Amino acid sequence: MSTIDETRRSQLMHTVRGYFEACNSASRERFAQVLTPSCTHYFPPGAHGPYHGRDAIADLWIGFVRDLGSRWTIDRMVCDGRELVVEWTHFKPEAGEHIRGSEWYEFDDAGMITHIWAHYASPRDPARAANELEGFDYAGRAYPLEPPALDAVTRAERERNLAREQPR
């Protein structure tokens, strides 16, 4: 068993938290700080992926924020200093729904995200308001049940960033 490089582990965890901050603030500048220009984001069948390139990924999530008021939480994070995985919740307040899943991340030598692949907790069913594992005690395990509140700084940044975006 090899030892974990705690400095690298901390760096990768910081990068992924920054990715979720980029999503929640709808910030192209923040995406540029954490994703390589050629980053690829893979999705399960039916989710219209993969998305190739930082700009395509930013366009995707900024569109969700603009159209559905999307907000994301990191519910669990595990990192071995080389790869990282999170469980997340993607809340879509304007649609009154949310989905849960996990993502694996790969990084370059500088700690930027090069690849993301998403797994959903259940097949995406647009007829269901909550796409999550059957019988899993989300509340009992202290998972978020509502979209996260955004602090004033993130709300203001989000509004500025969305005002700069062109409608789809």
C-alpha atoms as one frame of an Amber mdcrd trajectory, in Angstrom:
protein
   0.000   0.000   0.000   1.428   3.348  -1.008   1.289   6.424   1.170  -0.994
   9.275   0.259   0.561  12.582  -0.727  -1.487  14.819   1.600  -0.451  18.009
  -0.178  -1.636  16.664  -3.526  -4.793  15.244  -1.907  -5.626  18.644  -0.430
  -4.962  20.334  -3.791  -7.310  17.974  -5.662 -10.059  18.382  -3.087  -9.692
  22.165  -3.325  -9.948  21.950  -7.129 -13.187  19.952  -7.033 -14.717  22.290
  -4.462 -13.754  25.103  -6.827 -15.531  23.285  -9.659 -18.758  23.181  -7.638
 -18.278  26.879  -6.798 -17.925  27.567 -10.534 -21.189  25.714 -11.165 -23.095
  27.464  -8.356 -21.805  30.929  -9.260 -22.183  30.370 -13.042 -18.643  31.695
 -13.429 -16.598  31.143 -16.581 -13.592  32.571 -14.752 -13.911  29.951 -12.008
 -14.330  27.151 -14.572 -11.056  28.355 -16.155  -9.314  27.983 -12.794 -10.204
  24.291 -12.379 -10.845  22.695 -15.802  -8.238  22.142 -18.499  -9.251  23.623
 -21.863  -9.683  20.084 -23.254 -11.534  18.625 -20.244 -14.192  16.040 -21.127
 -17.339  15.390 -19.071 -19.014  12.003 -19.640 -22.637  11.219 -18.747 -24.924
   8.179 -18.647 -26.926   7.356 -21.790 -29.722   9.821 -22.490 -27.974  12.777
 -20.862 -26.658  14.181 -24.166 -22.956  13.789 -23.355 -20.103  13.736 -23.560
 -19.197  17.411 -23.427 -15.752  18.142 -24.847 -13.862  21.199 -23.682 -14.077
  23.628 -20.803 -16.336  26.018 -22.726 -18.883  23.296 -23.523 -18.974  22.226
 -19.868 -19.341  25.827 -18.684 -22.112  26.420 -21.249 -23.968  23.359 -19.959
 -23.963  24.305 -16.284 -24.475  28.031 -16.819 -27.517  27.138 -18.931 -28.907
  25.001 -16.108 -28.408  27.862 -13.627 -30.098  30.339 -15.970 -32.997  28.080
 -16.990 -33.667  26.008 -13.866 -31.964  27.888 -11.026 -29.671  24.875 -10.553
 -27.633  24.470  -7.397 -25.265  21.682  -6.464 -23.988  20.205  -3.233 -21.058
  17.919  -2.525 -22.513  15.310  -0.208 -19.420  13.097   0.200 -15.866  13.277
  -1.087 -13.137  10.618  -1.196  -9.639  11.240  -2.526  -6.549   9.036  -2.596
  -4.222  11.795  -3.801  -4.454  10.640  -7.445  -8.168  10.384  -8.186 -11.205
  11.799  -6.479 -14.884  10.870  -6.307 -17.838  12.817  -4.935 -21.473  12.095
  -4.321 -23.537  15.133  -5.239 -27.059  16.453  -5.452 -28.148  18.635  -8.375
 -31.180  20.675  -7.329 -33.312  22.258 -10.064 -35.596  24.609  -8.096 -37.419
  26.047 -11.120 -38.415  22.506 -12.166 -39.126  21.346  -8.597 -36.804  18.354
  -8.950 -33.387  17.030  -8.089 -31.086  14.202  -9.031 -28.341  12.490  -7.097
 -25.244  10.805  -8.334 -21.498  10.542  -8.172 -18.601  11.712 -10.289 -15.042
  10.535 -10.735 -12.352  13.096 -11.526  -8.933  12.810 -13.152  -6.315  15.561
 -13.003  -3.218  16.776 -14.803   0.110  17.352 -13.053  -0.924  20.915 -12.153
  -4.073  19.678 -10.380  -6.540  20.812 -13.064  -9.478  18.541 -13.917  -8.978
  16.659 -17.195 -11.888  14.188 -17.120 -15.186  13.864 -15.256 -17.543  10.951
 -15.533 -20.953  11.061 -13.936 -23.058   8.195 -12.621 -26.675   8.805 -11.663
 -28.212   7.193  -8.578 -31.059   5.970 -10.758 -31.962   6.149 -14.411 -33.068
   9.679 -15.208 -36.858   9.666 -15.157 -38.286  13.079 -16.077 -41.638  12.063
 -14.565 -40.054  11.887 -11.094 -39.306  14.980  -9.053 -36.548  13.144  -7.142
 -34.188  10.870  -9.041 -32.357   9.022  -6.305 -31.781   5.536  -4.911 -34.922
   3.678  -3.815 -35.103   3.152  -0.054 -31.884   5.011   0.732 -32.248   7.077
   3.913 -30.978  10.416   2.586 -32.465  12.373   5.498 -31.131   9.946   8.096
 -27.652  10.220   6.621 -27.870  14.042   6.686 -27.939  14.519   2.906 -29.445
  17.827   1.774 -33.163  17.668   1.055 -33.530  21.236  -0.253 -31.409  23.396
  -2.561 -28.539  24.985  -0.676 -28.846  28.591   0.363 -26.427  30.805  -1.498
 -24.485  33.385   0.475 -24.809  36.995  -0.618 -21.427  37.018  -2.355 -22.225
  33.926  -4.463 -25.725  35.238  -5.270 -24.301  38.561  -6.449 -21.564  36.838
  -8.482 -24.128  34.495 -10.010 -26.403  37.400 -11.005 -23.471  39.330 -12.559
 -22.326  36.265 -14.478 -25.801  35.403 -15.757 -26.349  39.000 -16.858 -23.294
  38.638 -19.135 -24.543  35.409 -20.724 -26.540  35.329 -23.924 -29.956  33.614
 -23.669 -30.147  30.218 -25.315
